[in-house]
Amino acid sequence: MTESCVAEPTNSVIEESPTESIPATEEAACTHLEDFLRMDRIPHIWCPGCGIGTSVNSFLRAVIDSKIPQNKLCIVSGIGCTGRVAGYINVDSFHTTHGRAIPFATGLKLANPELMVVVYSGDGDLTAIGGNHLVHAARRNIDIKVICVNNFIYSMTGGQAAPTTPAGTIASTTPYGYFENQLNLPQFLEACGAVYIARWTTFHVRQIQKAVCECFKKKGFTFIEVIAPCPTLYGRRNEYRTGLDEMKMFKEKSKIKNNIDTREATLIPGQEIVVGKFVDRERPNFLDSMDEHYGRVLGDAYKPYTGAIA
Amino acid sequence: MDGDSACCEGALAGGCRFVAGYPITPSTEVVELMARRLPKIGGLFIQMEDEIASSIAISGAAWAGAKTMTVTSGPGFSLMMEHIGYAVMTETPCVFVNVQRGGPSTGLPTLPGQQDMMQVRWGSHGDYEVIALAPNSPQECFDLTIQCFNFAEKYRLPVFLMMDECVGHMMEKVVIPPADEIELEPRRYTSQKPGEYYPYNDLENLVPKMIKAGDGYNVHITGLTHDHRGYPAMNAAAQQKLVERLVKKIRDAANDIIMVESDELDDADVIVVSYGISSRVASRAVRLARERGHKIGNLRLITVWPFPESLIEELSQRIKAFVVVEMNMGQIVREVQRCAGSRALTVGVLNAGGAVHKPEEILERILGVLS
């Protein structure tokens, strides 16, 4: 499939529905999507109306677009609903512990730099229990591609509040509404040093696909926040009875604002969801910096690092 | 060379080229030396953000094909517990070094302890077996680190070198043999082809053959209870089958794994049992008792886990008492007691850590059980 299959983000909210917007030329690629899925594990565990599967669809299309060899792609997930993504994608996949997908991926990538390592996990997993690792992998600019599906809630455990939960949200642990400050992930990741940061909703399937393609081309720590509906545990308690209701809200309330100051990347369901590509910059990644640094200070004593495979 | 340095050299000689660590007294010298050594031999040291990260980064590196290690002490070891379980469950070969200090909590950062001997066995949730070795000299820090890597490959699990502050910081002569004289256990990769291979279906002595990421096998690895394909299987039958195998693969191999050093056990009335640095003072106490004409055997556990159950059981049938020396309030002494049953008396010479025993304290106890 060619790059042209992926629509450019426009400056306004896309009007057509995601399914109608897929160009006919994509059909050929669609037949290969199954190669990247463990069909013997279908049906998956996700609820009707959940956005995780939608994000996986866009992701795999980007894998095909970018011609990432199947045997070089690794998916690492933490725990939670999004944590189950690793189990459905037919590549070397690792379902790790809660919050620790990033340090596992760090070890995997550094020990074999040839691998294309993707961390696919949820907001609670990556930003709460795993927050420390998110900070440092971005700071080090480890060459891993993070896809963070943000459904505003811990879903697997029954809908508890997360650092990403919007103010006022009814969650099982905030029966009277959430009153803590919500973490703005693009702003946070920019401060930490990620070289690519975008936010899209599962309404923006082609933009997710394009963003993933762009991340595959970057040699550093990239971060895509995918806002996804969770009708079962977020939506039903908070004005969106079905996944479709939440998708309609995404459609109506999303504002594409590329390259804006990430401090202004507002995320208030029902009011304004700022989406777009916010950061795309160059910075030497961990291994390149290490090579350059040791080469300079150690000279011939440095044995250039090519991986740690025994 | 001190024990911490010997451990580092042992790891390098054992084929380790990826180390993720976090500084903590009294283990820091190991990672500091790794940071100096690895860039010059084509390896990589990364100082992670915490011990939690270190302990899972090594699993990631292991699946990429590396021989890997992390190093810590008590508080860091506590943080690593979940990933010890992960490595057990996913059958990831890796090595953990714990240079023990006094605890609980921050305890005695600069002074020795042997208080993590039960934690290493039971600290992560769930039911499992591990291998833990306890060196009593810098030379053994070198030799046993290599042994840890070899066991990790052979049995596919996390293997522990349970050092302590004393053995880590004491200076002694260490002989490093030429590389071609060191026996290394290579990773046991599958010979099955992609398509026929699943992560847990190619077993030899209950230990599955491995692959590495990027080989084209498209494996799924999870800490969830899984079937032979590596797929989650949420039922009691799958759990029974998996956990039983994880436990059995080590219990069945106990004779291969258990290493002890013994002296004059045959006609002993009392056997002194010790491990790690405590064995150095225990030996002195045994000598003092023998000089007084008593028949005292000396048994040093080099392998603490799996515990040498049948040996203790057998010895208990023909001796009067075991005297167990350890720097904790009673951990391995309970194991000895369990195996000795009522056949022989089991007493401990215990302290809360911070200092090794005086030989006289041990002697006094030996003489006490003889009277």
Interface residues (C-beta under 8 A of the other chain):
Chain A: R38 R41 Q70 N71 K72 C74 V76 A86 G87 N90 V91 D92 S93 F94 H95 T96 T97 R100 P103 F104 A105 T106 G107 L108 K109 L110 A111 N112 E114 L115 N132 H133 V135 H136 M290 Y294 L298 A301 Y302 K303 P304 Y305 T306 G307 A308 I309 A310
Chain B: G15 R17 F18 A20 P39 K40 I41 G42 G43 L44 I46 M48 E49 D50 I52 A53 S54 I56 A57 I58 S59 G60 A61 A62 W63 A64 G65 A66 K67 T68 E82 H83 Y86 P186 R187 K212 A213 G214 D215 G216 Y217 N218 V219 H220 I221 T222 G223 L224 Y231 P232
